[in-house]
Amino acid sequence: MGVRLSKKLIIKELQEQCLDLGVKLSLDQTSKIITAFENTIEEAILAADSKEYDSFGFSFGQFKVIDVPQRSGHSSLFGKDWVTGAHKRVHLQFSAPLKRRLKEETLKPVE
């Protein structure tokens, strides 16, 4: 099982990346930027219907809001009918360059 990358470490990494770009931010300022970014993404996902868009993206990938139709069936395990109502789901499709880079960095030689 992997180790979870904490928000604290992401904030520290963003602070260092900003410093490399010549922007000096405190940890508190960097944390506020992350929080604002999270809130903006959440608002964009929740507003997709009212704003009439179904996707938005960044260089690393595309968020897409997908309509999932109602489904029903019969559980052979419990012998009961089930219904899942229609709903929306969020999908994150990573960009081809990011997927290619991940593959290159993690590809193990065939022995």
Order of alpha helices (4+ residues) and beta strands (2+ residues): alpha-alpha-alpha-beta-beta-beta-beta-beta-alpha
